[in-house]
Amino acid sequence: MRKGSLGLAFVLCVVSAPVLPSLAQAPRIVSDVDELDRVDTTARYLFYLHAKIVEDQGLPAVSDQYGEFKYADILNRFARDGFTVVSEVRPKDASSGLYARRTAAQVRALLDAGVAPSSITVVGASKGAYIAALVSHEVATPGVGYVILAMCARETVDYMLSQGTRLHGDVLALRDAEDTPDLAGSCEPLFDMSADIGATREIVVNVGTGHGILFQPIDEWVMPVIDWARNRPSARR
């Protein structure tokens, strides 16, 4: 039986909002692969799909419970580790399906340019994790990596299965042990129903802040993501 676990899905998302100027200045961070001068087929690419609070508030986004969502810090953390990071601020109430198709098109563009599937990882947090799962369904290419952070509430998984959503590629699921069941739970049923899924892994961390782990680039979730992007079976090279 394959293991999985996560949590949160709001069914909404897209239309591109411009990335902030401060992010655009970072050499390894772009809002769309079309912004790249050229596609470096030897690079590792990481797509980051943020949580819904950034849609709701724009930036800065601040939760009364969890504090500020450190979007720029998260992107810069991955960029410092050598990834070419692709991420943009979604507009309020953006369509999840539309944004998944948009992201999937960018993943395909990299694949068509000669980037190995093992060099592409799509990371989603909360609502962004739901979108990442839809991207996995859309792209359906073995070897592409996905990370689903805090998403798989039972109701969400049941909805995805009823819609025929199935995961492909290599999928890591991660959540905090203290996250609430209506936001995050086990992705095992979704993993088990995805006949063509590749490598899978489930991690439950014990930070104790529940959904709050997503709000800043703490090592408890960032390091497993980096390890998955670099060292999952298909990515070892």
C-alpha positions in Angstrom: 0.0 0.0 0.0 1.4 3.4 -0.9 1.7 6.0 1.8 0.5 9.6 1.5 -0.7 12.4 3.7 -1.5 16.1 3.5 -4.2 18.6 3.8 -6.4 21.5 2.3 -8.3 22.3 -0.8 -10.2 25.2 -1.8 -11.4 24.8 -5.3 -10.3 28.0 -6.9 -7.3 29.8 -8.6 -5.5 32.0 -11.6 -4.8 34.6 -14.2 -1.3 35.8 -13.7 -0.5 38.6 -11.3 2.9 40.1 -11.8 5.6 39.0 -9.4 6.8 41.7 -7.0 9.7 43.8 -8.3 11.9 42.7 -5.4 11.4 39.0 -6.4 11.9 39.7 -10.1 15.4 41.1 -9.3 16.5 37.7 -7.9 18.4 36.0 -10.7 16.9 32.5 -10.0 13.3 33.6 -9.5 10.8 34.1 -12.3 7.0 34.3 -12.4 6.8 32.3 -15.7 9.2 30.2 -17.7 8.8 32.6 -20.6 10.8 35.1 -18.6 13.9 32.9 -18.9 16.5 34.1 -21.4 17.0 30.5 -22.3 16.1 27.1 -20.8 19.1 25.6 -19.2 18.6 21.9 -19.5 21.1 21.1 -16.8 19.3 23.2 -14.2 16.8 22.1 -11.6 13.4 23.8 -11.7 11.1 24.3 -8.7 7.6 25.6 -9.1 6.1 27.0 -5.9 2.4 27.5 -5.5 1.5 29.5 -2.4 -1.4 29.2 0.1 -4.8 30.9 -0.3 -4.1 33.7 2.2 -1.8 35.4 -0.4 -4.8 35.4 -2.8 -7.1 36.8 -0.2 -4.8 39.6 1.0 -2.0 40.1 -1.5 1.4 40.8 -0.1 2.1 41.2 2.7 -0.4 38.5 3.9 -0.7 38.2 7.6 -2.7 35.7 9.7 -3.9 36.5 13.2 -3.0 33.0 14.2 0.2 32.3 12.2 1.7 35.7 11.5 3.0 36.9 8.1 3.2 34.5 5.2 6.9 34.8 4.2 6.4 34.3 0.5 9.6 36.1 -0.7 11.7 34.3 2.0 10.4 30.9 0.8 11.3 31.6 -2.8 14.7 33.0 -1.9 15.4 29.9 0.3 14.9 27.6 -2.7 16.8 29.9 -5.0 19.8 30.0 -2.6 19.9 26.2 -2.8 20.4 26.4 -6.6 17.0 25.9 -8.0 15.5 28.1 -10.7 12.2 29.0 -9.0 9.0 29.7 -10.9 6.3 31.3 -8.8 3.7 34.1 -9.1 1.1 35.8 -6.9 -2.3 34.6 -7.8 -5.3 37.0 -7.9 -8.1 36.7 -5.4 -10.4 33.7 -5.9 -8.3 32.4 -8.8 -9.5 29.2 -10.4 -7.6 26.1 -9.3 -8.3 24.3 -12.6 -7.2 27.2 -14.7 -4.0 27.8 -12.7 -3.2 24.0 -12.8 -3.5 24.1 -16.6 -1.3 27.2 -16.8 1.4 25.6 -14.6 1.1 22.3 -16.4 1.8 24.1 -19.7 5.0 25.6 -18.3 6.1 22.2 -17.1 5.5 20.8 -20.5 7.4 23.7 -22.1 10.5 22.7 -20.0 10.1 19.1 -20.9 9.8 20.0 -24.6 12.9 22.1 -24.3 14.8 19.0 -23.1 14.7 19.4 -19.3 14.6 15.9 -17.7 11.4 15.1 -15.7 13.6 14.4 -12.7 14.9 18.0 -12.8 11.4 19.5 -12.3 9.5 19.6 -9.0 6.2 21.3 -8.3 5.6 22.3 -4.7 2.2 23.4 -3.4 1.1 24.7 0.0 -2.5 24.3 1.2 -4.6 25.5 -1.8 -1.4 25.5 -3.8 -1.0 21.8 -2.9 -4.5 21.1 -4.4 -3.3 22.9 -7.6 -0.1 20.9 -7.6 -2.1 17.7 -7.5 -4.1 18.9 -10.5 -0.9 19.7 -12.3 0.3 16.1 -11.6 -3.0 14.8 -13.2 -2.6 17.2 -16.2 1.1 16.5 -16.9 0.9 12.8 -16.3 4.7 12.4 -17.0 6.7 9.8 -15.0 9.7 11.2 -13.1 8.3 14.8 -12.5 8.3 15.5 -8.8 5.5 16.9 -6.7 5.2 18.0 -3.1 1.8 18.4 -1.5 2.1 20.4 1.7 -0.9 20.3 4.1 -3.8 19.4 1.8 -5.5 16.0 2.0 -8.6 16.5 4.2 -10.9 13.5 3.7 -13.6 15.7 2.0 -11.0 17.0 -0.4 -9.7 13.6 -1.3 -13.2 12.2 -1.8 -14.0 15.2 -4.1 -10.8 14.6 -6.2 -11.5 10.9 -6.6 -15.1 11.7 -7.6 -13.7 14.0 -10.3 -11.4 11.4 -11.6 -8.2 13.2 -10.4 -5.3 10.8 -10.2 -1.7 11.5 -9.4 1.3 10.9 -11.6 5.0 11.3 -11.2 6.8 11.1 -7.8 4.8 12.5 -4.9 5.9 13.6 -1.4 3.2 14.5 1.1 4.0 16.4 4.2 1.9 17.9 7.0 2.3 18.9 10.7 0.9 16.5 13.3 -1.1 19.3 14.8 -2.9 20.4 11.6 -6.7 20.1 11.8 -8.5 17.3 10.0 -10.6 19.7 8.0 -7.4 21.1 6.4 -4.9 18.3 6.4 -5.0 14.5 6.6 -3.7 11.4 4.9 -3.3 11.3 1.1 -3.0 7.5 1.2 -6.5 6.9 -0.4 -5.5 9.3 -3.3 -2.1 7.6 -3.6 -3.7 4.1 -3.6 -6.2 5.1 -6.3 -3.5 6.5 -8.6 -2.4 3.5 -10.6 0.3 5.3 -12.5 1.9 7.1 -9.6 5.7 6.8 -9.2 7.7 7.0 -6.0 5.7 8.2 -2.9 6.6 9.3 0.6 4.6 10.5 3.6 6.1 12.7 6.3 4.3 14.0 9.4 6.4 16.6 11.2 6.0 17.6 14.9 6.4 21.3 14.8 3.1 21.8 16.6 1.9 24.9 14.7 -0.4 23.0 12.3 -1.0 24.9 9.1 1.4 27.6 10.4 4.4 25.5 9.3 3.6 26.8 5.7 4.1 30.4 6.6 7.9 30.5 6.7 10.7 28.5 5.3 11.5 26.4 8.3 13.8 23.4 7.9 11.2 20.9 9.0 9.5 21.1 5.7 12.0 22.9 3.4 14.8 20.3 3.9 12.5 17.3 3.0 11.3 19.2 -0.1 14.9 19.9 -1.2 15.8 16.3 -0.6 12.8 15.1 -2.6 13.7 17.4 -5.5 17.3 16.3 -5.6 17.3 12.7 -4.3 14.1 11.0 -5.0 14.8 7.8 -7.0 14.2 9.4 -10.5 16.2 12.5 -9.6 19.5 10.8 -8.5 22.0 11.7 -11.2 
